[in-house]
């Protein structure tokens, strides 16, 4: 017998003493309605409509600019331009793309000589 439930001993009862719980018994619970207030609903709506992170979007634009610059650099190297000419033209192309895309070189965060934020 465990927790006062079951037989003291299964001897002579014709059973093995295993106790099952009654799954047919339905507990009556009070039907509780939990309405949300307008303030809670507004807070939930704001969580669903989050604006994208500006820094992530800016980084994505910079990646696209760098990809175009790398493609131009590879194309110019294949055509046989000197390394100095390639560097100058790619830098000018990068500045032109940055101005066109609206991506700024300097951000609001100060960076050290390796480009890491301080």
ROMIVO-893363 format. One line per field, with one value per residue: residue number from 1; x, y, z of N, C-alpha, C, CB in turn. Coordinates in steps of 0.001 Angstrom, whole numbers, plus 500000, padded with zeros to 6 digits. Atoms other than C-alpha are relative to their C-alpha. Glycine has a CB too. Example, Ala and Ser with C-alpha at 12.3 -4.5 7.8 and 13.67 -1.06 7.14 Angstrom:
! residues 2
k = (1 | 2)
nxx = (500890 | 499180)
nyy = (498810 | 498810)
nzz = (500000 | 499940)
caxx = (512300 | 513670)
cayy = (495500 | 498940)
cazz = (507800 | 507140)
cxx = (500900 | 499230)
cyy = (501200 | 501090)
czz = (500000 | 500730)
cbxx = (499008 | 500414)
cbyy = (500027 | 500462)
cbzz = (501246 | 498585)
END
This chain:
! residues 118
k = (1 | 2 | 3 | 4 | 5 | 6 | 7 | 8 | 9 | 10 | 11 | 12 | 13 | 14 | 15 | 16 | 17 | 18 | 19 | 20 | 21 | 22 | 23 | 24 | 25 | 26 | 27 | 28 | 29 | 30 | 31 | 32 | 33 | 34 | 35 | 36 | 37 | 38 | 39 | 40 | 41 | 42 | 43 | 44 | 45 | 46 | 47 | 48 | 49 | 50 | 51 | 52 | 53 | 54 | 55 | 56 | 57 | 58 | 59 | 60 | 61 | 62 | 63 | 64 | 65 | 66 | 67 | 68 | 69 | 70 | 71 | 72 | 73 | 74 | 75 | 76 | 77 | 78 | 79 | 80 | 81 | 82 | 83 | 84 | 85 | 86 | 87 | 88 | 89 | 90 | 91 | 92 | 93 | 94 | 95 | 96 | 97 | 98 | 99 | 100 | 101 | 102 | 103 | 104 | 105 | 106 | 107 | 108 | 109 | 110 | 111 | 112 | 113 | 114 | 115 | 116 | 117 | 118)
nxx = (500842 | 499247 | 500816 | 501314 | 500845 | 499738 | 500124 | 498880 | 499208 | 500788 | 500173 | 501352 | 501008 | 500155 | 499408 | 498569 | 499824 | 499687 | 501048 | 500104 | 500816 | 501283 | 499985 | 501368 | 500430 | 499776 | 499996 | 500727 | 499240 | 500781 | 499665 | 499464 | 499703 | 498954 | 499963 | 498832 | 500352 | 499562 | 498569 | 499298 | 500161 | 499120 | 498620 | 499815 | 499949 | 498703 | 499007 | 500128 | 499613 | 498698 | 499258 | 498695 | 498863 | 499360 | 498604 | 499965 | 500280 | 498829 | 498955 | 500370 | 499665 | 498534 | 499582 | 500308 | 499029 | 498714 | 500090 | 499843 | 498604 | 499164 | 500218 | 499302 | 498564 | 499632 | 500120 | 498887 | 498764 | 499998 | 499743 | 498579 | 499668 | 499007 | 500612 | 500265 | 501190 | 501149 | 500316 | 500563 | 501327 | 500933 | 500312 | 500931 | 501274 | 500575 | 500516 | 501174 | 501084 | 500384 | 500806 | 501265 | 500783 | 500281 | 499276 | 498908 | 498804 | 499886 | 501248 | 500087 | 499128 | 498572 | 499314 | 498556 | 499258 | 500337 | 501394 | 500858 | 500627 | 499412)
nyy = (498842 | 498760 | 498807 | 500367 | 500492 | 501373 | 501036 | 500136 | 501062 | 500615 | 501425 | 500486 | 499149 | 500412 | 498980 | 499825 | 498822 | 498814 | 498990 | 499095 | 498835 | 500012 | 499051 | 499630 | 498926 | 498690 | 498939 | 498821 | 498775 | 498804 | 499395 | 498685 | 499242 | 499036 | 499033 | 499124 | 498592 | 499317 | 499738 | 501255 | 500269 | 499079 | 500446 | 501186 | 499558 | 499373 | 501067 | 500648 | 499076 | 499434 | 499432 | 500654 | 499324 | 499115 | 500402 | 501209 | 499580 | 499268 | 501001 | 500738 | 499125 | 499974 | 501282 | 499968 | 499102 | 500693 | 501077 | 499394 | 499557 | 501195 | 500467 | 499071 | 500210 | 501240 | 499779 | 499162 | 500791 | 500938 | 499242 | 499674 | 498696 | 500066 | 500067 | 498630 | 499530 | 500747 | 499473 | 498648 | 500045 | 500681 | 499053 | 499003 | 500696 | 500226 | 498725 | 499669 | 500890 | 499629 | 498786 | 500351 | 500834 | 499268 | 500652 | 499152 | 500723 | 499857 | 500230 | 499285 | 500642 | 499810 | 501260 | 499925 | 500101 | 501252 | 499956 | 500553 | 498934 | 499798)
nzz = (500000 | 500127 | 499758 | 499492 | 501094 | 500372 | 498979 | 499073 | 500605 | 501066 | 499740 | 499813 | 500635 | 501389 | 500879 | 499754 | 499163 | 500793 | 499866 | 501141 | 499715 | 500666 | 501105 | 500329 | 499113 | 500586 | 499004 | 500468 | 499834 | 500237 | 501288 | 499720 | 501199 | 499694 | 501087 | 500002 | 500056 | 501222 | 499873 | 500296 | 501432 | 500731 | 499795 | 500845 | 501390 | 500226 | 500091 | 501306 | 501058 | 499695 | 501117 | 500151 | 499393 | 500975 | 500167 | 500834 | 501373 | 500462 | 500240 | 501220 | 501131 | 500130 | 500575 | 501435 | 500626 | 500025 | 500985 | 501328 | 500111 | 500206 | 501372 | 500891 | 499811 | 500684 | 501438 | 500441 | 499904 | 501132 | 501217 | 500028 | 499436 | 498925 | 498663 | 499561 | 500720 | 499486 | 498669 | 500137 | 500621 | 499089 | 498933 | 500552 | 500224 | 498669 | 499511 | 500793 | 499568 | 498636 | 500096 | 500656 | 499089 | 498769 | 498912 | 499544 | 499532 | 498546 | 499283 | 498738 | 499023 | 500238 | 500274 | 499850 | 501258 | 500668 | 500409 | 498960 | 499200 | 498665)
caxx = (500000 | 501376 | 499930 | 497036 | 495752 | 495429 | 495504 | 497592 | 498783 | 497714 | 497778 | 494464 | 492790 | 493215 | 495025 | 498618 | 498021 | 498689 | 496758 | 495556 | 494193 | 490609 | 490700 | 486892 | 486641 | 486261 | 487233 | 484937 | 486854 | 485361 | 485189 | 487413 | 487554 | 490725 | 490198 | 493152 | 493062 | 493547 | 496996 | 498078 | 496660 | 498548 | 501774 | 501293 | 500628 | 503809 | 505792 | 504452 | 505266 | 508925 | 510977 | 514137 | 517425 | 519001 | 522524 | 521742 | 520231 | 523239 | 525593 | 523676 | 524050 | 527796 | 528114 | 526417 | 528724 | 531795 | 530587 | 530284 | 533745 | 535268 | 533663 | 535039 | 538491 | 538583 | 537419 | 540081 | 542807 | 541777 | 541975 | 545581 | 545411 | 548205 | 547585 | 547782 | 545198 | 542892 | 543111 | 542436 | 539475 | 537943 | 538214 | 536530 | 533830 | 533302 | 532892 | 530427 | 528372 | 528430 | 527100 | 524441 | 523297 | 523333 | 525792 | 528176 | 531719 | 531678 | 529040 | 527943 | 530268 | 533964 | 536291 | 539920 | 542672 | 541464 | 537851 | 536525 | 534008 | 535370)
cayy = (500000 | 503390 | 506702 | 504871 | 503522 | 499865 | 496665 | 496092 | 492905 | 491298 | 487830 | 486060 | 488783 | 487112 | 490156 | 491159 | 494365 | 496754 | 500000 | 501983 | 505454 | 506012 | 507594 | 507757 | 510277 | 513815 | 516650 | 519603 | 522787 | 526200 | 527692 | 530686 | 533287 | 535323 | 538364 | 540477 | 544216 | 546705 | 547523 | 543874 | 543500 | 546583 | 545254 | 541928 | 543720 | 545745 | 542542 | 541148 | 544253 | 544701 | 546926 | 545415 | 546290 | 549274 | 547997 | 544626 | 546287 | 548609 | 545629 | 543799 | 546815 | 546966 | 543264 | 543801 | 546729 | 544671 | 541773 | 544050 | 545474 | 541978 | 540983 | 544108 | 543488 | 539895 | 540993 | 543684 | 541284 | 538790 | 541530 | 542247 | 545612 | 546445 | 546034 | 549793 | 550570 | 547849 | 549204 | 552795 | 551935 | 549562 | 552214 | 554800 | 552256 | 551444 | 555132 | 555602 | 552551 | 553621 | 557062 | 555525 | 552966 | 555523 | 553506 | 555547 | 554437 | 555814 | 554646 | 556005 | 553577 | 554439 | 551775 | 550955 | 550514 | 546981 | 548026 | 546557 | 548598 | 550079)
cazz = (500000 | 498940 | 500146 | 501804 | 498486 | 497634 | 499571 | 502651 | 501031 | 497766 | 499398 | 499120 | 497073 | 493705 | 492342 | 492045 | 493998 | 491109 | 491578 | 488555 | 488556 | 487483 | 484048 | 483827 | 486646 | 485284 | 487554 | 487311 | 486754 | 486918 | 483430 | 483840 | 481092 | 481094 | 478882 | 477882 | 478360 | 475526 | 476844 | 476701 | 473180 | 471993 | 473503 | 471688 | 468396 | 468792 | 469288 | 466022 | 463986 | 464843 | 462597 | 461092 | 462707 | 460911 | 461504 | 459918 | 456849 | 456577 | 456848 | 454103 | 451789 | 452518 | 451693 | 448323 | 447549 | 448468 | 446319 | 443278 | 443994 | 444243 | 440934 | 439260 | 440753 | 439477 | 436032 | 435795 | 436985 | 434304 | 431671 | 432670 | 434429 | 436839 | 440564 | 441180 | 438472 | 439785 | 443344 | 442270 | 440036 | 442567 | 445300 | 443051 | 442123 | 445827 | 446734 | 443882 | 444969 | 448628 | 447669 | 445420 | 448034 | 450843 | 452918 | 455042 | 455739 | 459258 | 461672 | 465035 | 466852 | 467210 | 465851 | 466532 | 463909 | 463114 | 462513 | 465751 | 467750 | 470979)
cxx = (500898 | 499039 | 498584 | 499065 | 500392 | 499843 | 501199 | 500961 | 499147 | 499717 | 498535 | 498944 | 499732 | 500516 | 501488 | 500273 | 500323 | 498824 | 500056 | 499190 | 498746 | 499991 | 498595 | 499504 | 500372 | 499907 | 499266 | 500820 | 499080 | 500446 | 500400 | 500353 | 500991 | 500129 | 501233 | 499530 | 500506 | 501503 | 500813 | 499901 | 500897 | 501454 | 500301 | 500098 | 501340 | 501099 | 499967 | 500543 | 501321 | 500658 | 501341 | 501113 | 500744 | 501445 | 500128 | 499735 | 501191 | 501131 | 499720 | 500314 | 501504 | 500513 | 499755 | 500987 | 501347 | 500011 | 500189 | 501436 | 500939 | 499845 | 500733 | 501512 | 500462 | 499959 | 501167 | 501324 | 500099 | 500331 | 501430 | 500345 | 501035 | 499278 | 499626 | 498735 | 498730 | 499570 | 499338 | 498576 | 498972 | 499625 | 499031 | 498619 | 499286 | 499386 | 498731 | 498801 | 499518 | 499119 | 498634 | 499086 | 499638 | 500667 | 501165 | 501142 | 500084 | 498631 | 500050 | 500960 | 501460 | 500666 | 501496 | 500669 | 499705 | 498539 | 499038 | 499367 | 500626 | 498927)
cyy = (501235 | 501167 | 499649 | 499454 | 498570 | 499063 | 500017 | 498964 | 499344 | 498513 | 499672 | 500843 | 499570 | 501037 | 500085 | 501259 | 501267 | 500966 | 500911 | 501215 | 499952 | 501073 | 500459 | 501153 | 501339 | 501040 | 501197 | 501241 | 501168 | 500594 | 501450 | 500680 | 501094 | 500953 | 500876 | 501446 | 500606 | 500255 | 498750 | 499663 | 500905 | 499579 | 498771 | 500386 | 500651 | 498957 | 499309 | 500875 | 500678 | 500520 | 499296 | 500861 | 500800 | 499570 | 498767 | 500354 | 500735 | 499028 | 499223 | 500835 | 500044 | 498707 | 499977 | 500878 | 499297 | 498859 | 500541 | 500454 | 498808 | 499464 | 500883 | 499788 | 498737 | 500160 | 500812 | 499241 | 499004 | 500716 | 500512 | 501389 | 499825 | 500076 | 501394 | 500549 | 499322 | 500578 | 501368 | 499956 | 499334 | 500932 | 501077 | 499388 | 499770 | 501292 | 500393 | 499141 | 500354 | 501242 | 499684 | 499212 | 500730 | 499372 | 500901 | 499132 | 500037 | 499786 | 500742 | 499437 | 500251 | 498639 | 500188 | 499782 | 498724 | 499945 | 499420 | 501137 | 500063 | 499917)
czz = (500000 | 500144 | 500454 | 498938 | 499703 | 501174 | 500931 | 499439 | 498925 | 500255 | 500246 | 499305 | 498563 | 499022 | 500285 | 500804 | 499242 | 500058 | 498794 | 500400 | 499146 | 498918 | 499625 | 500861 | 499380 | 501101 | 499432 | 500323 | 499697 | 498666 | 500238 | 498685 | 500376 | 498817 | 500132 | 499882 | 498695 | 500020 | 499663 | 498521 | 499161 | 500124 | 499130 | 498526 | 499679 | 499862 | 498647 | 498885 | 500312 | 498731 | 499880 | 500596 | 498931 | 499722 | 499111 | 498543 | 499394 | 499664 | 498713 | 498754 | 499776 | 499378 | 498500 | 499248 | 499881 | 498987 | 498591 | 499784 | 499747 | 498582 | 499003 | 500091 | 499275 | 498492 | 499471 | 500069 | 498856 | 498695 | 499938 | 500490 | 501104 | 501343 | 500506 | 499325 | 500533 | 501339 | 499911 | 499450 | 500914 | 501148 | 499525 | 499797 | 501333 | 500548 | 499256 | 500427 | 501396 | 499980 | 499406 | 500937 | 501291 | 501203 | 500384 | 500490 | 501516 | 500617 | 501325 | 501053 | 499627 | 499829 | 500159 | 498646 | 499221 | 499557 | 501006 | 500789 | 501393 | 501061)
cbxx = (499036 | 500756 | 499936 | 499369 | 500134 | 501376 | 499853 | 499512 | 500477 | 500719 | 500849 | 499698 | 500444 | 498558 | 499320 | 500764 | 501065 | 500328 | 500155 | 499360 | 500787 | 498851 | 500679 | 499085 | 500634 | 498983 | 501444 | 498584 | 501259 | 500163 | 498804 | 501232 | 498703 | 501358 | 498725 | 500976 | 500577 | 499246 | 500332 | 499428 | 498536 | 499828 | 500250 | 498844 | 498859 | 500331 | 499778 | 498547 | 498919 | 500896 | 500195 | 500291 | 500947 | 499969 | 500636 | 498964 | 498757 | 500457 | 500103 | 498490 | 499463 | 500661 | 499257 | 498571 | 500143 | 500333 | 498652 | 499039 | 500428 | 499635 | 498504 | 499640 | 500338 | 499078 | 498689 | 500078 | 500066 | 498637 | 499037 | 500505 | 498733 | 501055 | 500960 | 501212 | 500148 | 500335 | 501266 | 500887 | 500066 | 500624 | 501279 | 500533 | 500233 | 501080 | 501059 | 500296 | 500459 | 501251 | 500719 | 500268 | 500765 | 498515 | 500498 | 499530 | 501282 | 500572 | 499752 | 498578 | 499709 | 500659 | 499667 | 500499 | 501469 | 500297 | 499841 | 500798 | 498469 | 500725)
cbyy = (499990 | 500067 | 500851 | 501178 | 500890 | 499871 | 498622 | 499598 | 498955 | 500161 | 499566 | 499932 | 501461 | 499711 | 501394 | 500050 | 499748 | 499619 | 500813 | 499295 | 501302 | 500218 | 499382 | 498805 | 499849 | 500295 | 500380 | 500087 | 500019 | 501026 | 499907 | 499912 | 500597 | 499288 | 500859 | 499635 | 500757 | 501326 | 500484 | 498847 | 500187 | 501434 | 499675 | 499008 | 500975 | 500960 | 498982 | 499654 | 501044 | 498962 | 501523 | 499714 | 498979 | 501453 | 499727 | 498964 | 500893 | 501016 | 499029 | 499621 | 501422 | 500221 | 498837 | 500505 | 501313 | 499464 | 499278 | 501189 | 500752 | 498901 | 499970 | 501464 | 499904 | 498868 | 500701 | 501271 | 499261 | 499298 | 501160 | 499846 | 500709 | 501150 | 499319 | 500909 | 499730 | 498496 | 500089 | 500859 | 499256 | 498686 | 500645 | 500563 | 498647 | 499466 | 501098 | 499806 | 498542 | 500245 | 501063 | 499187 | 498734 | 500080 | 498566 | 500959 | 500602 | 501397 | 498483 | 499950 | 498479 | 500793 | 499484 | 498961 | 500081 | 498836 | 499292 | 499061 | 499771 | 501358)
cbzz = (501212 | 498644 | 498742 | 500644 | 498723 | 499423 | 499355 | 501429 | 501069 | 498675 | 501200 | 501446 | 500030 | 499710 | 500201 | 498683 | 500977 | 498530 | 501317 | 498783 | 499751 | 501008 | 498793 | 500162 | 501408 | 498865 | 500416 | 500649 | 499085 | 501168 | 498999 | 500928 | 499365 | 500305 | 499988 | 498839 | 501214 | 499828 | 501422 | 500842 | 499586 | 500515 | 501496 | 500207 | 499710 | 501136 | 501100 | 499721 | 499788 | 500682 | 500179 | 498512 | 500686 | 500502 | 501360 | 500494 | 499958 | 501064 | 501195 | 500026 | 500237 | 501375 | 500673 | 499768 | 500812 | 501385 | 500111 | 499829 | 501285 | 501018 | 499673 | 500350 | 501500 | 500423 | 499676 | 500850 | 501344 | 499880 | 499899 | 498635 | 500543 | 499869 | 500998 | 499691 | 498485 | 500143 | 500853 | 499083 | 498666 | 500553 | 500524 | 498663 | 499272 | 500973 | 499855 | 498500 | 499965 | 500872 | 499152 | 498726 | 500328 | 500232 | 499587 | 501110 | 499385 | 500392 | 500225 | 500519 | 500083 | 501163 | 498585 | 501031 | 500276 | 500915 | 498727 | 500936 | 500113 | 500087)
END
